[in-house]
């Protein structure tokens, strides 16, 4: 009996440690840090915030880590709880994380978040110029290439960035309308909503990989090109050299 209990405890500990090291847990920790920074550093009467908000988007959903609504614009925030060195640029489709020499590519979070920005633009019918695309690295990651000022490397610096935008772009009446629109459109925060969103993301990734007319890296249109050395034709991303995604030409 004691052995069974010990084995059970061992399994629970292993499962717990596995979860603590999972991307899901790390993501939740990062989002909690950013939420705390917002509540501590911004006046809620002026800056109203939404966290982990899911909105309908086309044939699926889009999930936004944090959204701040104020007279000075909307701030759509993507959180990354990462470590190591980060290499990338605003225009690259993917960035690189380096930890002890091990390189891991991940989607450019500015591009990832731009989809969220477009969803907000569509739902609220406001100019995209009034929406700020912000990425916050809440872990110990350090940039090793030049990054835009909207990419922040400490969650505590987020309030300072938001407060630096002081040009009034919305009236009180417009703000009230946006709050009403967001609250009516947002899907309930539940396991079912999250599960449906994850399923949609997986379907979208599969569709992107299988669509012969879409770049497998950034989803842009593919164009036929010719290898100068071999004369062989192939499909290359229309955004080359910014993106170097390629596909083979389908055989007739």
Protein Blocks (a to p, Z undefined) as FASTA:
>chain_A
ZZmmmmmmmmmmmmmmmmmmpmklmmmmmmmmmmmmmmmmpcfklmccdehiacdehjbc
cddfbacddfkbccdddddddedjddddfklmbdcddeehiacddddfklmmmmmmmmmm
mmnopafklpccddddfblbdcfbdcdfklccbfklmmmmmmmpmcdfbdfklmmmmmmm
mmmmpccddfklmmmmmmmmmmmmmmmmmmmkbcfklopacdddddfklopacdddfkbc
kbccdcddddZZ
